[in-house]
């Protein structure tokens, strides 16, 4: 998933804190293992002159998938308010079951 949303006011629209609530509807009801790989940080930064944003990976509890849905929050690698502004998340689901 990619969030290109920024915080603040842009072109007359208030984007607030830039966080996006996300619920993912999955083609399976549970997973044996879940991991996430993220790029997060100030969305205005680049890695052109120095490495400011790096890929972070972590294993998640399989319980983040429940009944075929997953909410992006603190338990699933996001934040309390969802996906941070200007972030990229790649989830890997293993041993999925219907």
Biopython code that builds the backbone (N, CA, C, O; Angstrom):
import numpy as np
from Bio.PDB.StructureBuilder import StructureBuilder

atoms = [
    (1, "UNK", "N", (0.834, -1.152, 0.000)),
    (1, "UNK", "CA", (0.000, 0.000, 0.000)),
    (1, "UNK", "C", (0.887, 1.226, 0.000)),
    (1, "UNK", "O", (1.975, 1.219, 0.577)),
    (2, "UNK", "N", (0.416, 2.282, -0.652)),
    (2, "UNK", "CA", (1.156, 3.532, -0.716)),
    (2, "UNK", "C", (0.244, 4.662, -0.269)),
    (2, "UNK", "O", (-0.879, 4.792, -0.756)),
    (3, "UNK", "N", (0.723, 5.471, 0.651)),
    (3, "UNK", "CA", (0.013, 6.683, 1.044)),
    (3, "UNK", "C", (0.809, 7.878, 0.540)),
    (3, "UNK", "O", (1.938, 8.107, 0.974)),
    (4, "UNK", "N", (0.227, 8.630, -0.368)),
    (4, "UNK", "CA", (0.875, 9.833, -0.874)),
    (4, "UNK", "C", (0.340, 11.071, -0.167)),
    (4, "UNK", "O", (0.681, 12.199, -0.522)),
    (5, "UNK", "N", (-0.493, 10.849, 0.824)),
    (5, "UNK", "CA", (-1.116, 11.938, 1.567)),
    (5, "UNK", "C", (-0.077, 12.665, 2.422)),
    (5, "UNK", "O", (0.792, 12.032, 3.022)),
    (6, "UNK", "N", (-0.167, 13.979, 2.473)),
    (6, "UNK", "CA", (0.689, 14.801, 3.315)),
    (6, "UNK", "C", (-0.140, 15.430, 4.419)),
    (6, "UNK", "O", (-1.367, 15.482, 4.336)),
    (7, "UNK", "N", (0.526, 15.897, 5.432)),
    (7, "UNK", "CA", (-0.170, 16.629, 6.481)),
    (7, "UNK", "C", (-0.267, 18.109, 6.101)),
    (7, "UNK", "O", (0.442, 18.572, 5.209)),
    (8, "UNK", "N", (-1.143, 18.840, 6.777)),
    (8, "UNK", "CA", (-1.256, 20.278, 6.568)),
    (8, "UNK", "C", (-2.256, 20.652, 5.488)),
    (8, "UNK", "O", (-3.066, 19.829, 5.062)),
    (9, "UNK", "N", (-2.189, 21.907, 5.050)),
    (9, "UNK", "CA", (-3.094, 22.450, 4.039)),
    (9, "UNK", "C", (-2.412, 22.478, 2.682)),
    (9, "UNK", "O", (-1.273, 22.927, 2.556)),
    (10, "UNK", "N", (-3.124, 21.990, 1.664)),
    (10, "UNK", "CA", (-2.597, 21.969, 0.308)),
    (10, "UNK", "C", (-3.720, 22.292, -0.659)),
    (10, "UNK", "O", (-4.766, 21.643, -0.640)),
    (11, "UNK", "N", (-3.512, 23.282, -1.497)),
    (11, "UNK", "CA", (-4.495, 23.683, -2.509)),
    (11, "UNK", "C", (-5.872, 23.902, -1.903)),
    (11, "UNK", "O", (-6.882, 23.526, -2.497)),
    (12, "UNK", "N", (-5.913, 24.509, -0.721)),
    (12, "UNK", "CA", (-7.182, 24.840, -0.090)),
    (12, "UNK", "C", (-7.855, 23.696, 0.637)),
    (12, "UNK", "O", (-8.977, 23.855, 1.119)),
    (13, "UNK", "N", (-7.207, 22.549, 0.732)),
    (13, "UNK", "CA", (-7.772, 21.399, 1.434)),
    (13, "UNK", "C", (-6.945, 21.102, 2.670)),
    (13, "UNK", "O", (-5.717, 21.063, 2.609)),
    (14, "UNK", "N", (-7.622, 20.893, 3.800)),
    (14, "UNK", "CA", (-6.940, 20.558, 5.039)),
    (14, "UNK", "C", (-6.824, 19.042, 5.154)),
    (14, "UNK", "O", (-7.834, 18.348, 5.268)),
    (15, "UNK", "N", (-5.607, 18.532, 5.124)),
    (15, "UNK", "CA", (-5.358, 17.096, 5.233)),
    (15, "UNK", "C", (-5.081, 16.669, 6.668)),
    (15, "UNK", "O", (-4.731, 15.515, 6.915)),
    (16, "UNK", "N", (-5.234, 17.590, 7.613)),
    (16, "UNK", "CA", (-5.052, 17.250, 9.018)),
    (16, "UNK", "C", (-3.654, 16.739, 9.286)),
    (16, "UNK", "O", (-2.667, 17.321, 8.835)),
    (17, "UNK", "N", (-3.579, 15.634, 10.031)),
    (17, "UNK", "CA", (-2.266, 15.082, 10.398)),
    (17, "UNK", "C", (-1.674, 14.196, 9.302)),
    (17, "UNK", "O", (-0.543, 13.730, 9.436)),
    (18, "UNK", "N", (-2.421, 13.956, 8.216)),
    (18, "UNK", "CA", (-1.912, 13.178, 7.091)),
    (18, "UNK", "C", (-2.060, 11.674, 7.231)),
    (18, "UNK", "O", (-1.750, 10.937, 6.296)),
    (19, "UNK", "N", (-2.527, 11.208, 8.375)),
    (19, "UNK", "CA", (-2.697, 9.771, 8.575)),
    (19, "UNK", "C", (-3.959, 9.290, 7.864)),
    (19, "UNK", "O", (-4.947, 10.021, 7.780)),
    (20, "UNK", "N", (-3.924, 8.068, 7.356)),
    (20, "UNK", "CA", (-5.056, 7.485, 6.640)),
    (20, "UNK", "C", (-5.534, 6.224, 7.334)),
    (20, "UNK", "O", (-4.769, 5.269, 7.465)),
    (21, "UNK", "N", (-6.795, 6.198, 7.785)),
    (21, "UNK", "CA", (-7.333, 4.950, 8.320)),
    (21, "UNK", "C", (-7.491, 3.945, 7.177)),
    (21, "UNK", "O", (-7.986, 4.293, 6.105)),
    (22, "UNK", "N", (-7.068, 2.697, 7.407)),
    (22, "UNK", "CA", (-7.114, 1.682, 6.353)),
    (22, "UNK", "C", (-7.647, 0.377, 6.926)),
    (22, "UNK", "O", (-7.181, -0.093, 7.963)),
    (23, "UNK", "N", (-8.630, -0.204, 6.240)),
    (23, "UNK", "CA", (-9.095, -1.558, 6.514)),
    (23, "UNK", "C", (-8.913, -2.360, 5.232)),
    (23, "UNK", "O", (-9.405, -1.970, 4.173)),
    (24, "UNK", "N", (-8.205, -3.482, 5.329)),
    (24, "UNK", "CA", (-7.944, -4.327, 4.168)),
    (24, "UNK", "C", (-8.883, -5.530, 4.223)),
    (24, "UNK", "O", (-8.948, -6.232, 5.232)),
    (25, "UNK", "N", (-9.609, -5.760, 3.129)),
    (25, "UNK", "CA", (-10.476, -6.935, 3.010)),
    (25, "UNK", "C", (-9.705, -7.989, 2.231)),
    (25, "UNK", "O", (-9.387, -7.798, 1.057)),
    (26, "UNK", "N", (-9.408, -9.099, 2.892)),
    (26, "UNK", "CA", (-8.524, -10.132, 2.351)),
    (26, "UNK", "C", (-9.311, -11.309, 1.772)),
    (26, "UNK", "O", (-10.447, -11.550, 2.181)),
    (27, "UNK", "N", (-8.722, -12.043, 0.829)),
    (27, "UNK", "CA", (-9.398, -13.209, 0.243)),
    (27, "UNK", "C", (-9.233, -14.470, 1.089)),
    (27, "UNK", "O", (-9.413, -15.575, 0.578)),
    (28, "UNK", "N", (-8.899, -14.329, 2.358)),
    (28, "UNK", "CA", (-8.770, -15.455, 3.286)),
    (28, "UNK", "C", (-9.181, -14.958, 4.669)),
    (28, "UNK", "O", (-9.226, -13.752, 4.909)),
    (29, "UNK", "N", (-9.479, -15.883, 5.575)),
    (29, "UNK", "CA", (-9.981, -15.490, 6.896)),
    (29, "UNK", "C", (-8.907, -15.426, 7.973)),
    (29, "UNK", "O", (-9.072, -14.720, 8.968)),
    (30, "UNK", "N", (-7.801, -16.157, 7.787)),
    (30, "UNK", "CA", (-6.727, -16.132, 8.788)),
    (30, "UNK", "C", (-5.395, -16.445, 8.120)),
    (30, "UNK", "O", (-5.342, -16.944, 6.996)),
    (31, "UNK", "N", (-4.313, -16.135, 8.849)),
    (31, "UNK", "CA", (-2.965, -16.416, 8.348)),
    (31, "UNK", "C", (-2.139, -16.992, 9.486)),
    (31, "UNK", "O", (-2.321, -16.619, 10.645)),
    (32, "UNK", "N", (-1.230, -17.903, 9.153)),
    (32, "UNK", "CA", (-0.353, -18.488, 10.154)),
    (32, "UNK", "C", (0.784, -17.556, 10.538)),
    (32, "UNK", "O", (1.277, -17.591, 11.665)),
    (33, "UNK", "N", (1.202, -16.711, 9.575)),
    (33, "UNK", "CA", (2.305, -15.786, 9.829)),
    (33, "UNK", "C", (2.072, -14.524, 9.000)),
    (33, "UNK", "O", (1.655, -14.592, 7.844)),
    (34, "UNK", "N", (2.349, -13.364, 9.618)),
    (34, "UNK", "CA", (2.194, -12.080, 8.931)),
    (34, "UNK", "C", (3.437, -11.245, 9.210)),
    (34, "UNK", "O", (3.907, -11.177, 10.346)),
    (35, "UNK", "N", (3.962, -10.617, 8.176)),
    (35, "UNK", "CA", (5.070, -9.677, 8.357)),
    (35, "UNK", "C", (4.801, -8.429, 7.523)),
    (35, "UNK", "O", (4.004, -8.450, 6.584)),
    (36, "UNK", "N", (5.480, -7.344, 7.883)),
    (36, "UNK", "CA", (5.313, -6.095, 7.153)),
    (36, "UNK", "C", (6.684, -5.480, 6.907)),
    (36, "UNK", "O", (7.582, -5.556, 7.747)),
    (37, "UNK", "N", (6.821, -4.870, 5.738)),
    (37, "UNK", "CA", (8.038, -4.163, 5.342)),
    (37, "UNK", "C", (7.599, -2.731, 5.030)),
    (37, "UNK", "O", (6.713, -2.525, 4.201)),
    (38, "UNK", "N", (8.210, -1.744, 5.682)),
    (38, "UNK", "CA", (7.732, -0.371, 5.563)),
    (38, "UNK", "C", (8.844, 0.613, 5.218)),
    (38, "UNK", "O", (10.013, 0.412, 5.547)),
    (39, "UNK", "N", (8.437, 1.673, 4.548)),
    (39, "UNK", "CA", (9.233, 2.875, 4.381)),
    (39, "UNK", "C", (8.399, 3.994, 4.984)),
    (39, "UNK", "O", (7.342, 4.337, 4.453)),
    (40, "UNK", "N", (8.862, 4.560, 6.080)),
    (40, "UNK", "CA", (8.145, 5.657, 6.721)),
    (40, "UNK", "C", (9.146, 6.713, 7.166)),
    (40, "UNK", "O", (10.336, 6.436, 7.314)),
    (41, "UNK", "N", (8.663, 7.891, 7.370)),
    (41, "UNK", "CA", (9.483, 9.019, 7.791)),
    (41, "UNK", "C", (8.850, 10.287, 7.282)),
    (41, "UNK", "O", (7.722, 10.259, 6.790)),
    (42, "UNK", "N", (9.536, 11.379, 7.385)),
    (42, "UNK", "CA", (9.011, 12.634, 6.862)),
    (42, "UNK", "C", (8.841, 12.485, 5.352)),
    (42, "UNK", "O", (9.821, 12.238, 4.650)),
    (43, "UNK", "N", (7.613, 12.632, 4.835)),
    (43, "UNK", "CA", (7.398, 12.420, 3.400)),
    (43, "UNK", "C", (8.096, 13.454, 2.512)),
    (43, "UNK", "O", (8.105, 13.313, 1.290)),
    (44, "UNK", "N", (8.666, 14.465, 3.105)),
    (44, "UNK", "CA", (9.380, 15.482, 2.339)),
    (44, "UNK", "C", (10.881, 15.155, 2.230)),
    (44, "UNK", "O", (11.611, 15.846, 1.519)),
    (45, "UNK", "N", (11.336, 14.124, 2.919)),
    (45, "UNK", "CA", (12.739, 13.708, 2.859)),
    (45, "UNK", "C", (13.010, 12.902, 1.599)),
    (45, "UNK", "O", (12.104, 12.318, 1.004)),
    (46, "UNK", "N", (14.266, 12.886, 1.212)),
    (46, "UNK", "CA", (14.729, 12.012, 0.133)),
    (46, "UNK", "C", (15.989, 11.294, 0.610)),
    (46, "UNK", "O", (16.558, 11.641, 1.645)),
    (47, "UNK", "N", (16.406, 10.316, -0.135)),
    (47, "UNK", "CA", (17.662, 9.622, 0.139)),
    (47, "UNK", "C", (18.741, 10.027, -0.865)),
    (47, "UNK", "O", (19.735, 9.321, -1.036)),
    (48, "UNK", "N", (18.540, 11.158, -1.522)),
    (48, "UNK", "CA", (19.460, 11.571, -2.581)),
    (48, "UNK", "C", (20.850, 11.884, -2.034)),
    (48, "UNK", "O", (21.844, 11.386, -2.564)),
    (49, "UNK", "N", (20.938, 12.695, -0.991)),
    (49, "UNK", "CA", (22.240, 13.104, -0.464)),
    (49, "UNK", "C", (22.697, 12.246, 0.715)),
    (49, "UNK", "O", (23.897, 12.078, 0.931)),
    (50, "UNK", "N", (21.765, 11.714, 1.460)),
    (50, "UNK", "CA", (22.088, 10.825, 2.575)),
    (50, "UNK", "C", (20.897, 9.917, 2.845)),
    (50, "UNK", "O", (19.761, 10.246, 2.503)),
    (51, "UNK", "N", (21.169, 8.772, 3.460)),
    (51, "UNK", "CA", (20.134, 7.790, 3.763)),
    (51, "UNK", "C", (19.308, 8.270, 4.964)),
    (51, "UNK", "O", (19.763, 8.201, 6.106)),
    (52, "UNK", "N", (18.094, 8.756, 4.694)),
    (52, "UNK", "CA", (17.214, 9.221, 5.767)),
    (52, "UNK", "C", (16.054, 8.260, 6.008)),
    (52, "UNK", "O", (15.539, 8.159, 7.121)),
    (53, "UNK", "N", (15.652, 7.557, 4.954)),
    (53, "UNK", "CA", (14.531, 6.626, 5.055)),
    (53, "UNK", "C", (15.023, 5.256, 4.628)),
    (53, "UNK", "O", (15.584, 5.098, 3.543)),
    (54, "UNK", "N", (14.808, 4.260, 5.491)),
    (54, "UNK", "CA", (15.297, 2.916, 5.223)),
    (54, "UNK", "C", (14.159, 1.918, 5.411)),
    (54, "UNK", "O", (13.216, 2.180, 6.157)),
    (55, "UNK", "N", (14.246, 0.802, 4.751)),
    (55, "UNK", "CA", (13.227, -0.240, 4.892)),
    (55, "UNK", "C", (13.307, -0.840, 6.293)),
    (55, "UNK", "O", (14.382, -1.213, 6.761)),
    (56, "UNK", "N", (12.163, -0.925, 6.949)),
    (56, "UNK", "CA", (12.048, -1.573, 8.256)),
    (56, "UNK", "C", (11.154, -2.800, 8.078)),
    (56, "UNK", "O", (10.126, -2.726, 7.404)),
    (57, "UNK", "N", (11.534, -3.907, 8.668)),
    (57, "UNK", "CA", (10.753, -5.141, 8.565)),
    (57, "UNK", "C", (10.482, -5.682, 9.954)),
    (57, "UNK", "O", (11.328, -5.597, 10.845)),
    (58, "UNK", "N", (9.281, -6.244, 10.131)),
    (58, "UNK", "CA", (8.999, -6.904, 11.401)),
    (58, "UNK", "C", (7.895, -7.928, 11.244)),
    (58, "UNK", "O", (7.011, -7.804, 10.397)),
    (59, "UNK", "N", (7.977, -8.948, 12.092)),
    (59, "UNK", "CA", (6.937, -9.962, 12.156)),
    (59, "UNK", "C", (5.802, -9.427, 13.016)),
    (59, "UNK", "O", (6.024, -8.713, 13.994)),
    (60, "UNK", "N", (4.590, -9.784, 12.634)),
    (60, "UNK", "CA", (3.396, -9.333, 13.350)),
    (60, "UNK", "C", (2.671, -10.538, 13.938)),
    (60, "UNK", "O", (2.854, -11.660, 13.465)),
    (61, "UNK", "N", (1.855, -10.321, 14.959)),
    (61, "UNK", "CA", (1.044, -11.439, 15.454)),
    (61, "UNK", "C", (0.022, -11.842, 14.385)),
    (61, "UNK", "O", (-0.577, -10.984, 13.736)),
    (62, "UNK", "N", (-0.169, -13.134, 14.211)),
    (62, "UNK", "CA", (-1.128, -13.618, 13.202)),
    (62, "UNK", "C", (-2.546, -13.130, 13.487)),
    (62, "UNK", "O", (-3.397, -13.132, 12.597)),
    (63, "UNK", "N", (-2.795, -12.720, 14.705)),
    (63, "UNK", "CA", (-4.141, -12.243, 15.079)),
    (63, "UNK", "C", (-4.493, -10.896, 14.458)),
    (63, "UNK", "O", (-5.624, -10.437, 14.616)),
    (64, "UNK", "N", (-3.559, -10.241, 13.753)),
    (64, "UNK", "CA", (-3.917, -8.985, 13.078)),
    (64, "UNK", "C", (-4.913, -9.248, 11.956)),
    (64, "UNK", "O", (-5.632, -8.340, 11.536)),
    (65, "UNK", "N", (-4.959, -10.495, 11.465)),
    (65, "UNK", "CA", (-5.963, -10.893, 10.478)),
    (65, "UNK", "C", (-7.096, -11.561, 11.241)),
    (65, "UNK", "O", (-6.888, -12.537, 11.961)),
    (66, "UNK", "N", (-8.288, -11.025, 11.072)),
    (66, "UNK", "CA", (-9.444, -11.577, 11.782)),
    (66, "UNK", "C", (-10.670, -11.554, 10.882)),
    (66, "UNK", "O", (-11.125, -10.492, 10.458)),
    (67, "UNK", "N", (-11.191, -12.725, 10.601)),
    (67, "UNK", "CA", (-12.411, -12.807, 9.798)),
    (67, "UNK", "C", (-12.283, -12.246, 8.401)),
    (67, "UNK", "O", (-13.268, -11.777, 7.830)),
    (68, "UNK", "N", (-11.087, -12.285, 7.840)),
    (68, "UNK", "CA", (-10.891, -11.814, 6.469)),
    (68, "UNK", "C", (-10.587, -10.335, 6.355)),
    (68, "UNK", "O", (-10.555, -9.806, 5.244)),
    (69, "UNK", "N", (-10.360, -9.646, 7.468)),
    (69, "UNK", "CA", (-9.989, -8.236, 7.408)),
    (69, "UNK", "C", (-8.763, -7.969, 8.280)),
    (69, "UNK", "O", (-8.447, -8.722, 9.201)),
    (70, "UNK", "N", (-8.100, -6.888, 7.959)),
    (70, "UNK", "CA", (-6.988, -6.410, 8.773)),
    (70, "UNK", "C", (-7.053, -4.894, 8.789)),
    (70, "UNK", "O", (-7.178, -4.258, 7.743)),
    (71, "UNK", "N", (-6.970, -4.328, 9.963)),
    (71, "UNK", "CA", (-6.970, -2.883, 10.127)),
    (71, "UNK", "C", (-5.531, -2.435, 10.340)),
    (71, "UNK", "O", (-4.813, -3.011, 11.157)),
    (72, "UNK", "N", (-5.113, -1.417, 9.613)),
    (72, "UNK", "CA", (-3.770, -0.880, 9.807)),
    (72, "UNK", "C", (-3.798, -0.020, 11.063)),
    (72, "UNK", "O", (-4.433, 1.033, 11.105)),
    (73, "UNK", "N", (-3.091, -0.498, 12.087)),
    (73, "UNK", "CA", (-3.008, 0.195, 13.374)),
    (73, "UNK", "C", (-1.676, -0.159, 14.020)),
    (73, "UNK", "O", (-0.785, -0.686, 13.353)),
    (74, "UNK", "N", (-1.531, 0.122, 15.303)),
    (74, "UNK", "CA", (-0.265, -0.139, 15.987)),
    (74, "UNK", "C", (0.110, -1.620, 15.973)),
    (74, "UNK", "O", (1.290, -1.954, 15.870)),
    (75, "UNK", "N", (-0.878, -2.512, 16.074)),
    (75, "UNK", "CA", (-0.598, -3.951, 16.088)),
    (75, "UNK", "C", (-0.158, -4.466, 14.718)),
    (75, "UNK", "O", (0.578, -5.449, 14.636)),
    (76, "UNK", "N", (-0.596, -3.818, 13.654)),
    (76, "UNK", "CA", (-0.277, -4.296, 12.306)),
    (76, "UNK", "C", (0.815, -3.474, 11.620)),
    (76, "UNK", "O", (0.944, -3.506, 10.396)),
    (77, "UNK", "N", (1.594, -2.744, 12.407)),
    (77, "UNK", "CA", (2.741, -2.035, 11.855)),
    (77, "UNK", "C", (2.510, -0.581, 11.525)),
    (77, "UNK", "O", (3.442, 0.116, 11.125)),
    (78, "UNK", "N", (1.273, -0.100, 11.685)),
    (78, "UNK", "CA", (0.978, 1.305, 11.432)),
    (78, "UNK", "C", (1.016, 2.105, 12.715)),
    (78, "UNK", "O", (1.865, 1.880, 13.577)),
    (79, "UNK", "N", (0.092, 3.038, 12.836)),
    (79, "UNK", "CA", (-0.009, 3.839, 14.051)),
    (79, "UNK", "C", (-1.444, 3.797, 14.544)),
    (79, "UNK", "O", (-2.308, 3.174, 13.928)),
    (80, "UNK", "N", (-1.681, 4.449, 15.632)),
    (80, "UNK", "CA", (-3.028, 4.516, 16.197)),
    (80, "UNK", "C", (-4.032, 5.036, 15.171)),
    (80, "UNK", "O", (-5.191, 4.621, 15.166)),
    (81, "UNK", "N", (-3.589, 5.940, 14.306)),
    (81, "UNK", "CA", (-4.486, 6.565, 13.327)),
    (81, "UNK", "C", (-4.404, 5.959, 11.936)),
    (81, "UNK", "O", (-5.008, 6.494, 11.007)),
    (82, "UNK", "N", (-3.677, 4.863, 11.761)),
    (82, "UNK", "CA", (-3.590, 4.195, 10.465)),
    (82, "UNK", "C", (-2.229, 4.308, 9.829)),
    (82, "UNK", "O", (-1.203, 4.168, 10.495)),
    (83, "UNK", "N", (-2.223, 4.567, 8.519)),
    (83, "UNK", "CA", (-0.977, 4.692, 7.759)),
    (83, "UNK", "C", (-0.425, 6.097, 7.897)),
    (83, "UNK", "O", (-1.161, 7.067, 7.713)),
    (84, "UNK", "N", (0.860, 6.229, 8.216)),
    (84, "UNK", "CA", (1.464, 7.554, 8.302)),
    (84, "UNK", "C", (1.523, 8.236, 6.932)),
    (84, "UNK", "O", (1.487, 7.561, 5.903)),
    (85, "UNK", "N", (1.610, 9.551, 6.915)),
    (85, "UNK", "CA", (1.708, 10.272, 5.640)),
    (85, "UNK", "C", (2.946, 9.847, 4.848)),
    (85, "UNK", "O", (4.013, 9.625, 5.421)),
    (86, "UNK", "N", (2.795, 9.738, 3.543)),
    (86, "UNK", "CA", (3.904, 9.440, 2.655)),
    (86, "UNK", "C", (4.611, 8.130, 2.920)),
    (86, "UNK", "O", (5.827, 8.043, 2.754)),
    (87, "UNK", "N", (3.878, 7.109, 3.329)),
    (87, "UNK", "CA", (4.505, 5.830, 3.682)),
    (87, "UNK", "C", (4.169, 4.734, 2.673)),
    (87, "UNK", "O", (3.230, 4.845, 1.885)),
    (88, "UNK", "N", (4.971, 3.677, 2.730)),
    (88, "UNK", "CA", (4.758, 2.493, 1.895)),
    (88, "UNK", "C", (4.785, 1.280, 2.807)),
    (88, "UNK", "O", (5.711, 1.120, 3.603)),
    (89, "UNK", "N", (3.768, 0.419, 2.698)),
    (89, "UNK", "CA", (3.678, -0.821, 3.482)),
    (89, "UNK", "C", (3.525, -1.994, 2.523)),
    (89, "UNK", "O", (2.702, -1.949, 1.609)),
    (90, "UNK", "N", (4.311, -3.037, 2.730)),
    (90, "UNK", "CA", (4.167, -4.289, 1.985)),
    (90, "UNK", "C", (3.965, -5.402, 3.009)),
    (90, "UNK", "O", (4.863, -5.709, 3.794)),
    (91, "UNK", "N", (2.782, -5.999, 2.992)),
    (91, "UNK", "CA", (2.458, -7.097, 3.908)),
    (91, "UNK", "C", (2.698, -8.428, 3.225)),
    (91, "UNK", "O", (2.448, -8.580, 2.030)),
    (92, "UNK", "N", (3.191, -9.403, 4.002)),
    (92, "UNK", "CA", (3.365, -10.763, 3.524)),
    (92, "UNK", "C", (2.553, -11.677, 4.439)),
    (92, "UNK", "O", (2.760, -11.706, 5.652)),
    (93, "UNK", "N", (1.624, -12.422, 3.837)),
    (93, "UNK", "CA", (0.761, -13.344, 4.580)),
    (93, "UNK", "C", (1.152, -14.765, 4.179)),
    (93, "UNK", "O", (1.195, -15.095, 2.994)),
    (94, "UNK", "N", (1.439, -15.605, 5.184)),
    (94, "UNK", "CA", (1.828, -16.989, 4.917)),
    (94, "UNK", "C", (0.850, -17.937, 5.591)),
    (94, "UNK", "O", (0.228, -17.603, 6.599)),
    (95, "UNK", "N", (0.728, -19.131, 5.010)),
    (95, "UNK", "CA", (-0.163, -20.174, 5.536)),
    (95, "UNK", "C", (-1.573, -19.648, 5.769)),
    (95, "UNK", "O", (-2.128, -19.767, 6.861)),
    (96, "UNK", "N", (-2.131, -19.069, 4.726)),
    (96, "UNK", "CA", (-3.476, -18.512, 4.827)),
    (96, "UNK", "C", (-4.516, -19.618, 4.784)),
    (96, "UNK", "O", (-4.301, -20.681, 4.201)),
    (97, "UNK", "N", (-5.653, -19.339, 5.420)),
    (97, "UNK", "CA", (-6.761, -20.307, 5.472)),
    (97, "UNK", "C", (-8.093, -19.597, 5.273)),
    (97, "UNK", "O", (-8.266, -18.440, 5.656)),
    (98, "UNK", "N", (-9.031, -20.322, 4.663)),
    (98, "UNK", "CA", (-10.388, -19.807, 4.496)),
    (98, "UNK", "C", (-11.297, -20.317, 5.577)),
    (98, "UNK", "O", (-12.482, -19.986, 5.595)),
]
sb = StructureBuilder()
sb.init_structure("model")
sb.init_model(0)
sb.init_chain("A")
sb.init_seg("    ")
for serial, (resi, resn, name, xyz) in enumerate(atoms, 1):
    if name == "N":
        sb.init_residue(resn, " ", resi, " ")
    sb.init_atom(name, np.array(xyz, "f"), 0.0, 1.0, " ", f" {name:<3s}", serial, name[0])
structure = sb.get_structure()
